[in-house]
Amino acid sequence: MAASEAITMGKIGKGDRGRIRIGLSMGTVAGDPFDEQGIITGQRPDWESLNRYVRGWPAVQVHRALSLDGPYQMVTTACSSGAVAIAQGAAWVRDGVCDAVLAGGAEGLTRICYDGFASLMLADKQRCKPFDRHRAGLNLGEGAGFLLLEHPDSARNRDAVILGWLLGDGIASDAYNLAKPKPDGTALRRAIFGSMERSGVKSEEIGFINAHGTGTADNDAVEARTFLEVLPGVPFVSTKAMTGHTLGAAGGIEALLTVISLMERRVPASMGFNDRCPECGCSPLSRSMTLVKSIAMSTSVGYGGSNCALIFAGASGRVA
């Protein structure tokens, strides 16, 4: 549904499908898992469950359902999957692999996934509190978010409304630990600098950061300290107390929320935050803010050390 909405908003009709080669770059963590009840009880999955798993990679289903004729891929870089999918989709457009790309992520909430986070003692039983002194873990969510990426001339030829610009992206990995980021934030810092170098954007041009902000002790502390070091004074916010952590979909959903904030020129308060955390060294927005600058960054941090930073501009702002 989310991918279809992006196609509709992009004013791509059935007559455009043969003229515009549309690719699909999609992130997820779990895809369509095996029968959960069978795994939980130790029973052998039936053949239908196995067949559904083999057929069930979301990218295949979306590609078929929308009759796309461009390339498609599934990105599985843990919680950064949706953001990395956007970065790779943008590369396809830049390199002329296709005319436009549906890029983002989708994730369904499963009991297996929840039990995994619970076993690591990373799930808060109450509403999560990103960057708060008393944060106790994340809340899982589910959903999907897609951007339609294309060259502006192609969009203008259809009189499509341009909502914003993807100016640059950066991807880096630290391979430090399966379940927590490297304490010095090396890879996140490299991803941020990579996105700024590709876009030519300077730190003083960035109006706000849509942080990964899961509400877990290690992630929030590393992310906040990295912002303090490389983007000092830039306001940041986490939206996960509103959406939950949607894993492979988070990068896509949060990219959309970043663009919407640029469109509305307003940044929401970081819900769940009340008390400043000494370990973080800085605090997210505690009140909504009118946005003066036209550029924003969205960061994603994934298990296994995968990091991605995306830089966007509002439709009336700087053009790549």
GISUL-V289626 format. One record per backbone hydrogen bond with DSSP energy under -0.5 kcal/mol. CO is the residue of the C=O (numbers start at 1). NH is the residue of the N-H. If there is no record, write none. Layout:
BEGIN
co->CO nh->NH
co->CO nh->NH
END
This chain:
BEGIN
co->1 nh->5
co->2 nh->6
co->3 nh->7
co->4 nh->8
co->5 nh->9
co->6 nh->10
co->7 nh->12
co->8 nh->11
co->11 nh->13
co->13 nh->16
co->13 nh->17
co->14 nh->17
co->16 nh->20
co->19 nh->21
co->20 nh->22
co->21 nh->23
co->21 nh->99
co->21 nh->100
co->22 nh->70
co->23 nh->102
co->24 nh->26
co->24 nh->73
co->25 nh->104
co->26 nh->75
co->27 nh->106
co->31 nh->33
co->35 nh->39
co->36 nh->40
co->37 nh->41
co->38 nh->42
co->38 nh->43
co->46 nh->50
co->47 nh->51
co->48 nh->52
co->49 nh->53
co->50 nh->54
co->51 nh->55
co->52 nh->56
co->57 nh->60
co->57 nh->61
co->58 nh->62
co->59 nh->63
co->60 nh->64
co->61 nh->65
co->62 nh->66
co->63 nh->68
co->64 nh->67
co->71 nh->24
co->73 nh->26
co->74 nh->76
co->75 nh->28
co->77 nh->80
co->78 nh->81
co->80 nh->84
co->81 nh->85
co->82 nh->86
co->83 nh->87
co->84 nh->88
co->85 nh->89
co->86 nh->90
co->87 nh->91
co->88 nh->92
co->89 nh->93
co->90 nh->94
co->91 nh->95
co->92 nh->97
co->92 nh->98
co->93 nh->96
co->99 nh->151
co->100 nh->23
co->101 nh->103
co->101 nh->149
co->102 nh->25
co->103 nh->147
co->104 nh->27
co->105 nh->145
co->107 nh->143
co->110 nh->114
co->111 nh->115
co->112 nh->116
co->113 nh->117
co->114 nh->118
co->115 nh->119
co->116 nh->120
co->117 nh->122
co->118 nh->121
co->122 nh->124
co->122 nh->138
co->129 nh->132
co->132 nh->135
co->138 nh->124
co->139 nh->245
co->143 nh->107
co->145 nh->105
co->147 nh->103
co->147 nh->149
co->149 nh->101
co->151 nh->154
co->151 nh->155
co->152 nh->156
co->153 nh->157
co->154 nh->158
co->155 nh->158
co->155 nh->160
co->156 nh->159
co->160 nh->162
co->161 nh->163
co->163 nh->315
co->165 nh->167
co->165 nh->313
co->168 nh->311
co->170 nh->309
co->172 nh->307
co->177 nh->304
co->182 nh->185
co->185 nh->189
co->186 nh->190
co->187 nh->191
co->188 nh->192
co->189 nh->193
co->190 nh->194
co->191 nh->195
co->192 nh->196
co->193 nh->197
co->194 nh->198
co->195 nh->199
co->196 nh->200
co->196 nh->201
co->202 nh->205
co->202 nh->206
co->203 nh->206
co->205 nh->295
co->208 nh->297
co->209 nh->211
co->209 nh->237
co->210 nh->299
co->215 nh->137
co->216 nh->220
co->217 nh->221
co->218 nh->222
co->219 nh->223
co->220 nh->224
co->221 nh->225
co->222 nh->226
co->223 nh->227
co->224 nh->228
co->225 nh->229
co->226 nh->230
co->227 nh->231
co->231 nh->234
co->233 nh->235
co->235 nh->209
co->236 nh->285
co->237 nh->211
co->239 nh->242
co->239 nh->243
co->240 nh->244
co->244 nh->246
co->245 nh->141
co->246 nh->249
co->247 nh->250
co->247 nh->251
co->249 nh->252
co->249 nh->253
co->250 nh->254
co->251 nh->255
co->252 nh->256
co->253 nh->257
co->254 nh->258
co->255 nh->259
co->256 nh->260
co->257 nh->261
co->258 nh->262
co->259 nh->263
co->260 nh->264
co->261 nh->265
co->261 nh->266
co->265 nh->291
co->267 nh->289
co->269 nh->271
co->270 nh->273
co->275 nh->133
co->276 nh->278
co->277 nh->280
co->277 nh->281
co->285 nh->270
co->289 nh->267
co->290 nh->292
co->294 nh->314
co->295 nh->207
co->295 nh->208
co->296 nh->312
co->297 nh->210
co->298 nh->310
co->300 nh->308
co->302 nh->305
co->302 nh->306
co->303 nh->306
co->304 nh->175
co->305 nh->174
co->306 nh->302
co->307 nh->172
co->308 nh->300
co->309 nh->170
co->310 nh->298
co->311 nh->167
co->311 nh->168
co->312 nh->296
co->313 nh->165
co->314 nh->317
END
